[in-house]
Amino acid sequence: MAKEIIIPHKEISDPQKITQVMIKKFKEIDLDIHVNEVESLEDCHKTKTRILKIKNTKYFNMPQAPWLKDKK
């Protein structure tokens, strides 16, 4: 199930601050901007907001299985 973030345009109007605002908004809902994938991004000019839908899928890195390692 995707999570949703709504950000007012006034918070992201400065290009120097947009990354920091996005990182803060992701952390507020316990997600990581570098791990979780944005499914959709919509700008609503009527309400002056940006709506992000984010996959909350978790990925795990597994070490290489011992039987697949190169044998010397």
mmCIF file as Biopython writes it, N, C-alpha, C and O atoms, coordinates in Angstrom:
data_model
#
loop_
_atom_site.group_PDB
_atom_site.id
_atom_site.type_symbol
_atom_site.label_atom_id
_atom_site.label_alt_id
_atom_site.label_comp_id
_atom_site.label_asym_id
_atom_site.label_entity_id
_atom_site.label_seq_id
_atom_site.pdbx_PDB_ins_code
_atom_site.Cartn_x
_atom_site.Cartn_y
_atom_site.Cartn_z
_atom_site.occupancy
_atom_site.B_iso_or_equiv
_atom_site.auth_seq_id
_atom_site.auth_asym_id
_atom_site.pdbx_PDB_model_num
ATOM 1   N N  . MET A ? 1  ? 0.836  -1.177  0.000   1.0 0.0 1  A 1 
ATOM 2   C CA . MET A ? 1  ? 0.000  0.000   0.000   1.0 0.0 1  A 1 
ATOM 3   C C  . MET A ? 1  ? 0.884  1.244   0.000   1.0 0.0 1  A 1 
ATOM 4   O O  . MET A ? 1  ? 1.825  1.343   0.787   1.0 0.0 1  A 1 
ATOM 5   N N  . ALA A ? 2  ? 0.584  2.169   -0.864  1.0 0.0 2  A 1 
ATOM 6   C CA . ALA A ? 2  ? 1.396  3.373   -0.996  1.0 0.0 2  A 1 
ATOM 7   C C  . ALA A ? 2  ? 1.050  4.394   0.078   1.0 0.0 2  A 1 
ATOM 8   O O  . ALA A ? 2  ? -0.101 4.512   0.498   1.0 0.0 2  A 1 
ATOM 9   N N  . LYS A ? 3  ? 2.057  5.121   0.510   1.0 0.0 3  A 1 
ATOM 10  C CA . LYS A ? 3  ? 1.847  6.212   1.452   1.0 0.0 3  A 1 
ATOM 11  C C  . LYS A ? 3  ? 1.782  7.500   0.649   1.0 0.0 3  A 1 
ATOM 12  O O  . LYS A ? 3  ? 2.280  7.572   -0.475  1.0 0.0 3  A 1 
ATOM 13  N N  . GLU A ? 4  ? 1.168  8.511   1.234   1.0 0.0 4  A 1 
ATOM 14  C CA . GLU A ? 4  ? 0.967  9.768   0.526   1.0 0.0 4  A 1 
ATOM 15  C C  . GLU A ? 4  ? 1.525  10.927  1.345   1.0 0.0 4  A 1 
ATOM 16  O O  . GLU A ? 4  ? 1.354  10.993  2.562   1.0 0.0 4  A 1 
ATOM 17  N N  . ILE A ? 5  ? 2.195  11.835  0.645   1.0 0.0 5  A 1 
ATOM 18  C CA . ILE A ? 5  ? 2.717  13.048  1.268   1.0 0.0 5  A 1 
ATOM 19  C C  . ILE A ? 5  ? 2.131  14.224  0.501   1.0 0.0 5  A 1 
ATOM 20  O O  . ILE A ? 5  ? 2.129  14.234  -0.730  1.0 0.0 5  A 1 
ATOM 21  N N  . ILE A ? 6  ? 1.631  15.217  1.238   1.0 0.0 6  A 1 
ATOM 22  C CA . ILE A ? 6  ? 1.125  16.436  0.622   1.0 0.0 6  A 1 
ATOM 23  C C  . ILE A ? 6  ? 2.007  17.585  1.096   1.0 0.0 6  A 1 
ATOM 24  O O  . ILE A ? 6  ? 2.143  17.827  2.296   1.0 0.0 6  A 1 
ATOM 25  N N  . ILE A ? 7  ? 2.601  18.286  0.138   1.0 0.0 7  A 1 
ATOM 26  C CA . ILE A ? 7  ? 3.532  19.364  0.451   1.0 0.0 7  A 1 
ATOM 27  C C  . ILE A ? 7  ? 3.012  20.659  -0.177  1.0 0.0 7  A 1 
ATOM 28  O O  . ILE A ? 7  ? 2.751  20.697  -1.380  1.0 0.0 7  A 1 
ATOM 29  N N  . PRO A ? 8  ? 2.859  21.712  0.618   1.0 0.0 8  A 1 
ATOM 30  C CA . PRO A ? 8  ? 2.453  23.003  0.050   1.0 0.0 8  A 1 
ATOM 31  C C  . PRO A ? 8  ? 3.555  23.557  -0.864  1.0 0.0 8  A 1 
ATOM 32  O O  . PRO A ? 8  ? 4.743  23.406  -0.579  1.0 0.0 8  A 1 
ATOM 33  N N  . HIS A ? 9  ? 3.153  24.186  -1.942  1.0 0.0 9  A 1 
ATOM 34  C CA . HIS A ? 9  ? 4.133  24.736  -2.885  1.0 0.0 9  A 1 
ATOM 35  C C  . HIS A ? 9  ? 5.040  25.787  -2.253  1.0 0.0 9  A 1 
ATOM 36  O O  . HIS A ? 9  ? 6.189  25.938  -2.667  1.0 0.0 9  A 1 
ATOM 37  N N  . LYS A ? 10 ? 4.542  26.511  -1.259  1.0 0.0 10 A 1 
ATOM 38  C CA . LYS A ? 10 ? 5.369  27.556  -0.638  1.0 0.0 10 A 1 
ATOM 39  C C  . LYS A ? 10 ? 6.592  26.973  0.063   1.0 0.0 10 A 1 
ATOM 40  O O  . LYS A ? 10 ? 7.604  27.660  0.202   1.0 0.0 10 A 1 
ATOM 41  N N  . GLU A ? 11 ? 6.516  25.706  0.511   1.0 0.0 11 A 1 
ATOM 42  C CA . GLU A ? 11 ? 7.663  25.069  1.164   1.0 0.0 11 A 1 
ATOM 43  C C  . GLU A ? 11 ? 8.738  24.646  0.168   1.0 0.0 11 A 1 
ATOM 44  O O  . GLU A ? 11 ? 9.913  24.571  0.527   1.0 0.0 11 A 1 
ATOM 45  N N  . ILE A ? 12 ? 8.354  24.370  -1.069  1.0 0.0 12 A 1 
ATOM 46  C CA . ILE A ? 12 ? 9.315  23.862  -2.060  1.0 0.0 12 A 1 
ATOM 47  C C  . ILE A ? 12 ? 9.551  24.847  -3.202  1.0 0.0 12 A 1 
ATOM 48  O O  . ILE A ? 12 ? 10.065 24.471  -4.256  1.0 0.0 12 A 1 
ATOM 49  N N  . SER A ? 13 ? 9.180  26.086  -2.994  1.0 0.0 13 A 1 
ATOM 50  C CA . SER A ? 13 ? 9.351  27.080  -4.061  1.0 0.0 13 A 1 
ATOM 51  C C  . SER A ? 13 ? 10.812 27.470  -4.267  1.0 0.0 13 A 1 
ATOM 52  O O  . SER A ? 13 ? 11.186 27.896  -5.360  1.0 0.0 13 A 1 
ATOM 53  N N  . ASP A ? 14 ? 11.634 27.333  -3.244  1.0 0.0 14 A 1 
ATOM 54  C CA . ASP A ? 14 ? 13.061 27.649  -3.341  1.0 0.0 14 A 1 
ATOM 55  C C  . ASP A ? 14 ? 13.837 26.397  -3.739  1.0 0.0 14 A 1 
ATOM 56  O O  . ASP A ? 14 ? 13.861 25.432  -2.976  1.0 0.0 14 A 1 
ATOM 57  N N  . PRO A ? 15 ? 14.471 26.386  -4.910  1.0 0.0 15 A 1 
ATOM 58  C CA . PRO A ? 15 ? 15.198 25.188  -5.349  1.0 0.0 15 A 1 
ATOM 59  C C  . PRO A ? 15 ? 16.353 24.789  -4.433  1.0 0.0 15 A 1 
ATOM 60  O O  . PRO A ? 15 ? 16.793 23.640  -4.465  1.0 0.0 15 A 1 
ATOM 61  N N  . GLN A ? 16 ? 16.850 25.720  -3.620  1.0 0.0 16 A 1 
ATOM 62  C CA . GLN A ? 16 ? 17.939 25.406  -2.700  1.0 0.0 16 A 1 
ATOM 63  C C  . GLN A ? 16 ? 17.456 24.612  -1.485  1.0 0.0 16 A 1 
ATOM 64  O O  . GLN A ? 16 ? 18.263 23.983  -0.801  1.0 0.0 16 A 1 
ATOM 65  N N  . LYS A ? 17 ? 16.140 24.635  -1.209  1.0 0.0 17 A 1 
ATOM 66  C CA . LYS A ? 17 ? 15.612 23.988  -0.014  1.0 0.0 17 A 1 
ATOM 67  C C  . LYS A ? 17 ? 14.782 22.743  -0.305  1.0 0.0 17 A 1 
ATOM 68  O O  . LYS A ? 17 ? 14.424 22.026  0.629   1.0 0.0 17 A 1 
ATOM 69  N N  . ILE A ? 18 ? 14.470 22.465  -1.546  1.0 0.0 18 A 1 
ATOM 70  C CA . ILE A ? 18 ? 13.529 21.391  -1.863  1.0 0.0 18 A 1 
ATOM 71  C C  . ILE A ? 18 ? 14.011 20.018  -1.393  1.0 0.0 18 A 1 
ATOM 72  O O  . ILE A ? 18 ? 13.210 19.224  -0.899  1.0 0.0 18 A 1 
ATOM 73  N N  . THR A ? 19 ? 15.294 19.727  -1.537  1.0 0.0 19 A 1 
ATOM 74  C CA . THR A ? 19 ? 15.808 18.425  -1.115  1.0 0.0 19 A 1 
ATOM 75  C C  . THR A ? 19 ? 15.681 18.246  0.384   1.0 0.0 19 A 1 
ATOM 76  O O  . THR A ? 19 ? 15.274 17.182  0.849   1.0 0.0 19 A 1 
ATOM 77  N N  . GLN A ? 20 ? 16.023 19.268  1.142   1.0 0.0 20 A 1 
ATOM 78  C CA . GLN A ? 20 ? 15.926 19.182  2.603   1.0 0.0 20 A 1 
ATOM 79  C C  . GLN A ? 20 ? 14.475 19.024  3.053   1.0 0.0 20 A 1 
ATOM 80  O O  . GLN A ? 20 ? 14.195 18.291  4.002   1.0 0.0 20 A 1 
ATOM 81  N N  . VAL A ? 21 ? 13.556 19.707  2.379   1.0 0.0 21 A 1 
ATOM 82  C CA . VAL A ? 21 ? 12.136 19.576  2.714   1.0 0.0 21 A 1 
ATOM 83  C C  . VAL A ? 21 ? 11.661 18.160  2.406   1.0 0.0 21 A 1 
ATOM 84  O O  . VAL A ? 21 ? 10.924 17.571  3.197   1.0 0.0 21 A 1 
ATOM 85  N N  . MET A ? 22 ? 12.072 17.611  1.272   1.0 0.0 22 A 1 
ATOM 86  C CA . MET A ? 22 ? 11.662 16.259  0.895   1.0 0.0 22 A 1 
ATOM 87  C C  . MET A ? 22 ? 12.209 15.233  1.896   1.0 0.0 22 A 1 
ATOM 88  O O  . MET A ? 22 ? 11.484 14.322  2.297   1.0 0.0 22 A 1 
ATOM 89  N N  . ILE A ? 23 ? 13.463 15.368  2.299   1.0 0.0 23 A 1 
ATOM 90  C CA . ILE A ? 23 ? 14.057 14.452  3.282   1.0 0.0 23 A 1 
ATOM 91  C C  . ILE A ? 23 ? 13.275 14.524  4.588   1.0 0.0 23 A 1 
ATOM 92  O O  . ILE A ? 23 ? 12.984 13.492  5.194   1.0 0.0 23 A 1 
ATOM 93  N N  . LYS A ? 24 ? 12.935 15.731  5.024   1.0 0.0 24 A 1 
ATOM 94  C CA . LYS A ? 24 ? 12.190 15.905  6.274   1.0 0.0 24 A 1 
ATOM 95  C C  . LYS A ? 24 ? 10.803 15.265  6.183   1.0 0.0 24 A 1 
ATOM 96  O O  . LYS A ? 24 ? 10.364 14.600  7.121   1.0 0.0 24 A 1 
ATOM 97  N N  . LYS A ? 25 ? 10.118 15.462  5.066   1.0 0.0 25 A 1 
ATOM 98  C CA . LYS A ? 25 ? 8.764  14.909  4.892   1.0 0.0 25 A 1 
ATOM 99  C C  . LYS A ? 25 ? 8.799  13.378  4.855   1.0 0.0 25 A 1 
ATOM 100 O O  . LYS A ? 25 ? 7.909  12.731  5.406   1.0 0.0 25 A 1 
ATOM 101 N N  . PHE A ? 26 ? 9.806  12.798  4.217   1.0 0.0 26 A 1 
ATOM 102 C CA . PHE A ? 26 ? 9.940  11.334  4.184   1.0 0.0 26 A 1 
ATOM 103 C C  . PHE A ? 26 ? 10.183 10.801  5.588   1.0 0.0 26 A 1 
ATOM 104 O O  . PHE A ? 26 ? 9.583  9.800   5.981   1.0 0.0 26 A 1 
ATOM 105 N N  . LYS A ? 27 ? 11.063 11.461  6.356   1.0 0.0 27 A 1 
ATOM 106 C CA . LYS A ? 27 ? 11.362 11.005  7.715   1.0 0.0 27 A 1 
ATOM 107 C C  . LYS A ? 27 ? 10.144 11.086  8.619   1.0 0.0 27 A 1 
ATOM 108 O O  . LYS A ? 27 ? 10.007 10.277  9.537   1.0 0.0 27 A 1 
ATOM 109 N N  . GLU A ? 28 ? 9.256  12.046  8.380   1.0 0.0 28 A 1 
ATOM 110 C CA . GLU A ? 28 ? 8.050  12.189  9.204   1.0 0.0 28 A 1 
ATOM 111 C C  . GLU A ? 28 ? 7.156  10.952  9.131   1.0 0.0 28 A 1 
ATOM 112 O O  . GLU A ? 28 ? 6.439  10.644  10.082  1.0 0.0 28 A 1 
ATOM 113 N N  . ILE A ? 29 ? 7.199  10.249  8.004   1.0 0.0 29 A 1 
ATOM 114 C CA . ILE A ? 29 ? 6.375  9.038   7.868   1.0 0.0 29 A 1 
ATOM 115 C C  . ILE A ? 29 ? 7.240  7.777   7.865   1.0 0.0 29 A 1 
ATOM 116 O O  . ILE A ? 29 ? 6.834  6.737   7.346   1.0 0.0 29 A 1 
ATOM 117 N N  . ASP A ? 30 ? 8.431  7.880   8.448   1.0 0.0 30 A 1 
ATOM 118 C CA . ASP A ? 30 ? 9.359  6.748   8.627   1.0 0.0 30 A 1 
ATOM 119 C C  . ASP A ? 30 ? 9.781  6.096   7.318   1.0 0.0 30 A 1 
ATOM 120 O O  . ASP A ? 30 ? 9.821  4.870   7.217   1.0 0.0 30 A 1 
ATOM 121 N N  . LEU A ? 31 ? 10.094 6.912   6.318   1.0 0.0 31 A 1 
ATOM 122 C CA . LEU A ? 31 ? 10.619 6.422   5.057   1.0 0.0 31 A 1 
ATOM 123 C C  . LEU A ? 31 ? 11.945 7.111   4.792   1.0 0.0 31 A 1 
ATOM 124 O O  . LEU A ? 31 ? 12.272 8.113   5.426   1.0 0.0 31 A 1 
ATOM 125 N N  . ASP A ? 32 ? 12.705 6.569   3.853   1.0 0.0 32 A 1 
ATOM 126 C CA . ASP A ? 32 ? 14.005 7.116   3.488   1.0 0.0 32 A 1 
ATOM 127 C C  . ASP A ? 32 ? 13.956 7.539   2.025   1.0 0.0 32 A 1 
ATOM 128 O O  . ASP A ? 32 ? 13.582 6.752   1.155   1.0 0.0 32 A 1 
ATOM 129 N N  . ILE A ? 33 ? 14.328 8.764   1.764   1.0 0.0 33 A 1 
ATOM 130 C CA . ILE A ? 33 ? 14.270 9.308   0.403   1.0 0.0 33 A 1 
ATOM 131 C C  . ILE A ? 33 ? 15.188 8.542   -0.552  1.0 0.0 33 A 1 
ATOM 132 O O  . ILE A ? 33 ? 14.952 8.535   -1.760  1.0 0.0 33 A 1 
ATOM 133 N N  . HIS A ? 34 ? 16.235 7.897   -0.019  1.0 0.0 34 A 1 
ATOM 134 C CA . HIS A ? 34 ? 17.191 7.182   -0.860  1.0 0.0 34 A 1 
ATOM 135 C C  . HIS A ? 34 ? 16.825 5.717   -1.061  1.0 0.0 34 A 1 
ATOM 136 O O  . HIS A ? 34 ? 17.460 5.032   -1.864  1.0 0.0 34 A 1 
ATOM 137 N N  . VAL A ? 35 ? 15.821 5.224   -0.354  1.0 0.0 35 A 1 
ATOM 138 C CA . VAL A ? 35 ? 15.443 3.817   -0.440  1.0 0.0 35 A 1 
ATOM 139 C C  . VAL A ? 35 ? 14.068 3.635   -1.071  1.0 0.0 35 A 1 
ATOM 140 O O  . VAL A ? 35 ? 13.887 2.789   -1.947  1.0 0.0 35 A 1 
ATOM 141 N N  . ASN A ? 36 ? 13.111 4.425   -0.629  1.0 0.0 36 A 1 
ATOM 142 C CA . ASN A ? 36 ? 11.740 4.258   -1.080  1.0 0.0 36 A 1 
ATOM 143 C C  . ASN A ? 36 ? 11.505 4.963   -2.415  1.0 0.0 36 A 1 
ATOM 144 O O  . ASN A ? 36 ? 12.076 6.020   -2.686  1.0 0.0 36 A 1 
ATOM 145 N N  . GLU A ? 37 ? 10.658 4.357   -3.236  1.0 0.0 37 A 1 
ATOM 146 C CA . GLU A ? 37 ? 10.426 4.820   -4.600  1.0 0.0 37 A 1 
ATOM 147 C C  . GLU A ? 37 ? 9.122  5.611   -4.698  1.0 0.0 37 A 1 
ATOM 148 O O  . GLU A ? 37 ? 8.100  5.200   -4.149  1.0 0.0 37 A 1 
ATOM 149 N N  . VAL A ? 38 ? 9.159  6.735   -5.392  1.0 0.0 38 A 1 
ATOM 150 C CA . VAL A ? 38 ? 7.963  7.543   -5.615  1.0 0.0 38 A 1 
ATOM 151 C C  . VAL A ? 38 ? 7.198  6.951   -6.796  1.0 0.0 38 A 1 
ATOM 152 O O  . VAL A ? 38 ? 7.732  6.832   -7.899  1.0 0.0 38 A 1 
ATOM 153 N N  . GLU A ? 39 ? 5.933  6.580   -6.548  1.0 0.0 39 A 1 
ATOM 154 C CA . GLU A ? 39 ? 5.088  6.029   -7.609  1.0 0.0 39 A 1 
ATOM 155 C C  . GLU A ? 39 ? 4.545  7.129   -8.505  1.0 0.0 39 A 1 
ATOM 156 O O  . GLU A ? 39 ? 4.552  6.999   -9.729  1.0 0.0 39 A 1 
ATOM 157 N N  . SER A ? 40 ? 4.078  8.206   -7.900  1.0 0.0 40 A 1 
ATOM 158 C CA . SER A ? 40 ? 3.541  9.306   -8.698  1.0 0.0 40 A 1 
ATOM 159 C C  . SER A ? 40 ? 3.763  10.628  -7.992  1.0 0.0 40 A 1 
ATOM 160 O O  . SER A ? 40 ? 3.835  10.698  -6.765  1.0 0.0 40 A 1 
ATOM 161 N N  . LEU A ? 41 ? 3.870  11.667  -8.794  1.0 0.0 41 A 1 
ATOM 162 C CA . LEU A ? 41 ? 4.060  13.022  -8.311  1.0 0.0 41 A 1 
ATOM 163 C C  . LEU A ? 41 ? 3.076  13.891  -9.079  1.0 0.0 41 A 1 
ATOM 164 O O  . LEU A ? 41 ? 3.111  13.939  -10.309 1.0 0.0 41 A 1 
ATOM 165 N N  . GLU A ? 42 ? 2.201  14.576  -8.357  1.0 0.0 42 A 1 
ATOM 166 C CA . GLU A ? 42 ? 1.205  15.427  -9.002  1.0 0.0 42 A 1 
ATOM 167 C C  . GLU A ? 42 ? 1.244  16.810  -8.362  1.0 0.0 42 A 1 
ATOM 168 O O  . GLU A ? 42 ? 1.310  16.941  -7.140  1.0 0.0 42 A 1 
ATOM 169 N N  . ASP A ? 43 ? 1.202  17.833  -9.201  1.0 0.0 43 A 1 
ATOM 170 C CA . ASP A ? 43 ? 1.083  19.195  -8.707  1.0 0.0 43 A 1 
ATOM 171 C C  . ASP A ? 43 ? -0.339 19.657  -8.924  1.0 0.0 43 A 1 
ATOM 172 O O  . ASP A ? 43 ? -0.830 19.673  -10.053 1.0 0.0 43 A 1 
ATOM 173 N N  . CYS A ? 44 ? -1.000 20.031  -7.849  1.0 0.0 44 A 1 
ATOM 174 C CA . CYS A ? 44 ? -2.366 20.547  -7.926  1.0 0.0 44 A 1 
ATOM 175 C C  . CYS A ? 44 ? -2.272 22.071  -7.828  1.0 0.0 44 A 1 
ATOM 176 O O  . CYS A ? 44 ? -2.012 22.615  -6.755  1.0 0.0 44 A 1 
ATOM 177 N N  . HIS A ? 45 ? -2.484 22.747  -8.946  1.0 0.0 45 A 1 
ATOM 178 C CA . HIS A ? 45 ? -2.353 24.208  -8.962  1.0 0.0 45 A 1 
ATOM 179 C C  . HIS A ? 45 ? -3.568 24.887  -8.339  1.0 0.0 45 A 1 
ATOM 180 O O  . HIS A ? 45 ? -3.505 26.054  -7.953  1.0 0.0 45 A 1 
ATOM 181 N N  . LYS A ? 46 ? -4.651 24.167  -8.245  1.0 0.0 46 A 1 
ATOM 182 C CA . LYS A ? 46 ? -5.855 24.710  -7.617  1.0 0.0 46 A 1 
ATOM 183 C C  . LYS A ? 46 ? -5.652 24.867  -6.109  1.0 0.0 46 A 1 
ATOM 184 O O  . LYS A ? 46 ? -5.979 25.909  -5.541  1.0 0.0 46 A 1 
ATOM 185 N N  . THR A ? 47 ? -5.112 23.827  -5.461  1.0 0.0 47 A 1 
ATOM 186 C CA . THR A ? 47 ? -4.874 23.872  -4.010  1.0 0.0 47 A 1 
ATOM 187 C C  . THR A ? 47 ? -3.438 24.267  -3.678  1.0 0.0 47 A 1 
ATOM 188 O O  . THR A ? 47 ? -3.090 24.408  -2.506  1.0 0.0 47 A 1 
ATOM 189 N N  . LYS A ? 48 ? -2.611 24.445  -4.692  1.0 0.0 48 A 1 
ATOM 190 C CA . LYS A ? 48 ? -1.199 24.814  -4.541  1.0 0.0 48 A 1 
ATOM 191 C C  . LYS A ? 48 ? -0.450 23.836  -3.642  1.0 0.0 48 A 1 
ATOM 192 O O  . LYS A ? 48 ? 0.211  24.224  -2.679  1.0 0.0 48 A 1 
ATOM 193 N N  . THR A ? 49 ? -0.576 22.541  -3.992  1.0 0.0 49 A 1 
ATOM 194 C CA . THR A ? 49 ? 0.126  21.492  -3.252  1.0 0.0 49 A 1 
ATOM 195 C C  . THR A ? 49 ? 0.753  20.506  -4.223  1.0 0.0 49 A 1 
ATOM 196 O O  . THR A ? 49 ? 0.365  20.416  -5.387  1.0 0.0 49 A 1 
ATOM 197 N N  . ARG A ? 50 ? 1.724  19.777  -3.718  1.0 0.0 50 A 1 
ATOM 198 C CA . ARG A ? 50 ? 2.339  18.674  -4.453  1.0 0.0 50 A 1 
ATOM 199 C C  . ARG A ? 50 ? 1.988  17.400  -3.708  1.0 0.0 50 A 1 
ATOM 200 O O  . ARG A ? 50 ? 2.165  17.307  -2.493  1.0 0.0 50 A 1 
ATOM 201 N N  . ILE A ? 51 ? 1.487  16.415  -4.451  1.0 0.0 51 A 1 
ATOM 202 C CA . ILE A ? 51 ? 1.065  15.157  -3.855  1.0 0.0 51 A 1 
ATOM 203 C C  . ILE A ? 51 ? 1.990  14.054  -4.347  1.0 0.0 51 A 1 
ATOM 204 O O  . ILE A ? 51 ? 2.098  13.808  -5.549  1.0 0.0 51 A 1 
ATOM 205 N N  . LEU A ? 52 ? 2.655  13.395  -3.408  1.0 0.0 52 A 1 
ATOM 206 C CA . LEU A ? 52 ? 3.561  12.295  -3.721  1.0 0.0 52 A 1 
ATOM 207 C C  . LEU A ? 52 ? 2.948  10.997  -3.212  1.0 0.0 52 A 1 
ATOM 208 O O  . LEU A ? 52 ? 2.482  10.933  -2.075  1.0 0.0 52 A 1 
ATOM 209 N N  . LYS A ? 53 ? 2.948  9.973   -4.040  1.0 0.0 53 A 1 
ATOM 210 C CA . LYS A ? 53 ? 2.558  8.634   -3.603  1.0 0.0 53 A 1 
ATOM 211 C C  . LYS A ? 53 ? 3.816  7.791   -3.620  1.0 0.0 53 A 1 
ATOM 212 O O  . LYS A ? 53 ? 4.496  7.688   -4.641  1.0 0.0 53 A 1 
ATOM 213 N N  . ILE A ? 54 ? 4.123  7.184   -2.473  1.0 0.0 54 A 1 
ATOM 214 C CA . ILE A ? 54 ? 5.399  6.512   -2.287  1.0 0.0 54 A 1 
ATOM 215 C C  . ILE A ? 54 ? 5.185  5.054   -1.945  1.0 0.0 54 A 1 
ATOM 216 O O  . ILE A ? 54 ? 4.363  4.712   -1.095  1.0 0.0 54 A 1 
ATOM 217 N N  . LYS A ? 55 ? 5.947  4.188   -2.630  1.0 0.0 55 A 1 
ATOM 218 C CA . LYS A ? 55 ? 5.924  2.765   -2.295  1.0 0.0 55 A 1 
ATOM 219 C C  . LYS A ? 55 ? 6.634  2.593   -0.965  1.0 0.0 55 A 1 
ATOM 220 O O  . LYS A ? 55 ? 7.700  3.169   -0.745  1.0 0.0 55 A 1 
ATOM 221 N N  . ASN A ? 56 ? 6.053  1.810   -0.084  1.0 0.0 56 A 1 
ATOM 222 C CA . ASN A ? 56 ? 6.716  1.562   1.193   1.0 0.0 56 A 1 
ATOM 223 C C  . ASN A ? 56 ? 7.271  0.146   1.244   1.0 0.0 56 A 1 
ATOM 224 O O  . ASN A ? 56 ? 7.333  -0.468  2.309   1.0 0.0 56 A 1 
ATOM 225 N N  . THR A ? 57 ? 7.673  -0.365  0.089   1.0 0.0 57 A 1 
ATOM 226 C CA . THR A ? 57 ? 8.283  -1.674  -0.004  1.0 0.0 57 A 1 
ATOM 227 C C  . THR A ? 57 ? 9.664  -1.633  0.648   1.0 0.0 57 A 1 
ATOM 228 O O  . THR A ? 57 ? 10.423 -0.682  0.459   1.0 0.0 57 A 1 
ATOM 229 N N  . LYS A ? 58 ? 9.977  -2.668  1.412   1.0 0.0 58 A 1 
ATOM 230 C CA . LYS A ? 58 ? 11.288 -2.741  2.038   1.0 0.0 58 A 1 
ATOM 231 C C  . LYS A ? 58 ? 12.159 -3.709  1.257   1.0 0.0 58 A 1 
ATOM 232 O O  . LYS A ? 58 ? 11.706 -4.779  0.848   1.0 0.0 58 A 1 
ATOM 233 N N  . TYR A ? 59 ? 13.401 -3.329  1.055   1.0 0.0 59 A 1 
ATOM 234 C CA . TYR A ? 59 ? 14.363 -4.165  0.360   1.0 0.0 59 A 1 
ATOM 235 C C  . TYR A ? 59 ? 15.433 -4.595  1.349   1.0 0.0 59 A 1 
ATOM 236 O O  . TYR A ? 59 ? 15.858 -3.810  2.196   1.0 0.0 59 A 1 
ATOM 237 N N  . PHE A ? 60 ? 15.864 -5.834  1.240   1.0 0.0 60 A 1 
ATOM 238 C CA . PHE A ? 60 ? 16.886 -6.369  2.121   1.0 0.0 60 A 1 
ATOM 239 C C  . PHE A ? 60 ? 18.045 -6.867  1.277   1.0 0.0 60 A 1 
ATOM 240 O O  . PHE A ? 60 ? 17.837 -7.524  0.257   1.0 0.0 60 A 1 
ATOM 241 N N  . ASN A ? 61 ? 19.250 -6.561  1.692   1.0 0.0 61 A 1 
ATOM 242 C CA . ASN A ? 61 ? 20.441 -7.072  1.030   1.0 0.0 61 A 1 
ATOM 243 C C  . ASN A ? 61 ? 20.875 -8.336  1.743   1.0 0.0 61 A 1 
ATOM 244 O O  . ASN A ? 61 ? 21.061 -8.351  2.960   1.0 0.0 61 A 1 
ATOM 245 N N  . MET A ? 62 ? 21.032 -9.381  0.975   1.0 0.0 62 A 1 
ATOM 246 C CA . MET A ? 62 ? 21.483 -10.643 1.550   1.0 0.0 62 A 1 
ATOM 247 C C  . MET A ? 62 ? 22.930 -10.879 1.146   1.0 0.0 62 A 1 
ATOM 248 O O  . MET A ? 62 ? 23.314 -10.594 0.012   1.0 0.0 62 A 1 
ATOM 249 N N  . PRO A ? 63 ? 23.725 -11.394 2.057   1.0 0.0 63 A 1 
ATOM 250 C CA . PRO A ? 63 ? 25.089 -11.746 1.668   1.0 0.0 63 A 1 
ATOM 251 C C  . PRO A ? 63 ? 25.042 -12.919 0.688   1.0 0.0 63 A 1 
ATOM 252 O O  . PRO A ? 63 ? 24.066 -13.667 0.631   1.0 0.0 63 A 1 
ATOM 253 N N  . GLN A ? 64 ? 26.092 -13.054 -0.058  1.0 0.0 64 A 1 
ATOM 254 C CA . GLN A ? 64 ? 26.136 -14.137 -1.045  1.0 0.0 64 A 1 
ATOM 255 C C  . GLN A ? 64 ? 26.121 -15.491 -0.320  1.0 0.0 64 A 1 
ATOM 256 O O  . GLN A ? 64 ? 26.797 -15.680 0.691   1.0 0.0 64 A 1 
ATOM 257 N N  . ALA A ? 65 ? 25.345 -16.412 -0.857  1.0 0.0 65 A 1 
ATOM 258 C CA . ALA A ? 65 ? 25.233 -17.742 -0.266  1.0 0.0 65 A 1 
ATOM 259 C C  . ALA A ? 65 ? 26.580 -18.457 -0.350  1.0 0.0 65 A 1 
ATOM 260 O O  . ALA A ? 65 ? 27.280 -18.344 -1.356  1.0 0.0 65 A 1 
ATOM 261 N N  . PRO A ? 66 ? 26.947 -19.193 0.702   1.0 0.0 66 A 1 
ATOM 262 C CA . PRO A ? 66 ? 28.259 -19.858 0.733   1.0 0.0 66 A 1 
ATOM 263 C C  . PRO A ? 66 ? 28.460 -20.825 -0.429  1.0 0.0 66 A 1 
ATOM 264 O O  . PRO A ? 66 ? 29.579 -20.956 -0.925  1.0 0.0 66 A 1 
ATOM 265 N N  . TRP A ? 67 ? 27.410 -21.500 -0.872  1.0 0.0 67 A 1 
ATOM 266 C CA . TRP A ? 67 ? 27.565 -22.487 -1.949  1.0 0.0 67 A 1 
ATOM 267 C C  . TRP A ? 67 ? 27.699 -21.832 -3.325  1.0 0.0 67 A 1 
ATOM 268 O O  . TRP A ? 67 ? 28.001 -22.512 -4.306  1.0 0.0 67 A 1 
ATOM 269 N N  . LEU A ? 68 ? 27.473 -20.488 -3.407  1.0 0.0 68 A 1 
ATOM 270 C CA . LEU A ? 68 ? 27.625 -19.796 -4.683  1.0 0.0 68 A 1 
ATOM 271 C C  . LEU A ? 68 ? 28.969 -19.085 -4.804  1.0 0.0 68 A 1 
ATOM 272 O O  . LEU A ? 68 ? 29.318 -18.584 -5.873  1.0 0.0 68 A 1 
ATOM 273 N N  . LYS A ? 69 ? 29.715 -19.044 -3.716  1.0 0.0 69 A 1 
ATOM 274 C CA . LYS A ? 69 ? 31.026 -18.379 -3.749  1.0 0.0 69 A 1 
ATOM 275 C C  . LYS A ? 69 ? 31.977 -19.176 -4.618  1.0 0.0 69 A 1 
ATOM 276 O O  . LYS A ? 69 ? 31.877 -20.397 -4.732  1.0 0.0 69 A 1 
ATOM 277 N N  . ASP A ? 70 ? 32.906 -18.448 -5.229  1.0 0.0 70 A 1 
ATOM 278 C CA . ASP A ? 70 ? 33.919 -19.132 -6.056  1.0 0.0 70 A 1 
ATOM 279 C C  . ASP A ? 70 ? 34.800 -20.006 -5.174  1.0 0.0 70 A 1 
ATOM 280 O O  . ASP A ? 70 ? 35.306 -19.561 -4.143  1.0 0.0 70 A 1 
ATOM 281 N N  . LYS A ? 71 ? 34.972 -21.225 -5.585  1.0 0.0 71 A 1 
ATOM 282 C CA . LYS A ? 71 ? 35.826 -22.146 -4.837  1.0 0.0 71 A 1 
ATOM 283 C C  . LYS A ? 71 ? 37.235 -22.080 -5.404  1.0 0.0 71 A 1 
ATOM 284 O O  . LYS A ? 71 ? 37.416 -22.076 -6.622  1.0 0.0 71 A 1 
ATOM 285 N N  . LYS A ? 72 ? 38.209 -22.028 -4.551  1.0 0.0 72 A 1 
ATOM 286 C CA . LYS A ? 72 ? 39.599 -21.917 -5.004  1.0 0.0 72 A 1 
ATOM 287 C C  . LYS A ? 72 ? 40.335 -23.188 -4.740  1.0 0.0 72 A 1 
ATOM 288 O O  . LYS A ? 72 ? 41.521 -23.290 -5.051  1.0 0.0 72 A 1 
#
